[in-house]
Amino acid sequence: MEEIPAWAKAAVAYVMQAGIMQGRYDNQFAPGDHVTRAEAVTALLNMLAQLSK
């Protein structure tokens, strides 16, 4: 989490806790990396699943 800007840490913690995103490489986030199409689709599907609860 040290690479994540201070202003974004609460949002990252929320999406992890909600199961929307899990991070890469042993649950580590890489904020400077590009997201893949598969990662984007997975995050969107997880977000939609949270909305339907």
N, C-alpha and C positions, 0 to 999 in steps of 0.2 A: 504494500500500500504506500510505500515511501515515494514512488514515482507519480502517484496521483496527486494533483494539485489540492491544496487545502479546501478550496471552495467546492470541490467535487466529491470529497470523501464521504459525506453523508449520503449522497445519491448512490454512490457505488455500494456502500454498506446496505442501503435499502434494496437495490436490485439483487444483491447476493442473498440477503435474508429472504426475499420474496421468491427466490428461485428463478428469476428472470435471466440472470447471467451467472456463470460460474467462474469465469476467468480461464486463463490458459496455464500450461506448465505448472502443475501442482497448485491449481487455484490461484495463480498470480495474474493480476491484470497487467497489460502492456499498453498503457495509454498512448504511446507514440506509434504503435503498430497499426497497420491497416486491418480492417475487419474483412473476413471472407464472406462470400454470399451465404454459405452454410451457417456461419455464426450469426449473421443478420437475421436470417429466416428463423433460426432457433430462438433468438431473443424475441422476435415479433410473436411467434407462436406461444412462447411462455408468457408474454405480456397479455395476449388475448385470453389465455387460459386463466390468468389472474383476474381479468376483468369479468369473466363469466362466473366467478365464484360468488 
